[in-house]
Amino acid sequence: MVDSSRQTEVHLGRQGRLVIPAALRRLLGFEEGDILIARPEEGRLILEKQETIKRRLKARFSQLPKGTSLAEELIAERREEANREMNE
């Protein structure tokens, strides 16, 4: 079993293929058919299940009052900024 505090060696194969060892997949809850999102972060490769990202985002924005539209707030912010730039 892979200890979460230890490193696991993984080899990059032909055509950039990466095989995640079974013990690490079990530890992370990765299963066949899962959609993983890959992103670079400070020289590292981060792989996350799509569902994990969705849960994190929902939790982050769950504190917003009902009826709050982030899109409308962003548009209002951009309009204010444009007005400030035009008046300079």
Buried (B, 14 or more C-beta within 10 A) or exposed (E): EBEEEEEEEEEEEEEEEEEBEEEBBEBBEBEEEBEBEEEEEEEEEEEBBEEBBEEEEEEEEEEEEEEEEEEEEEEEEEEEEEEEEEEE
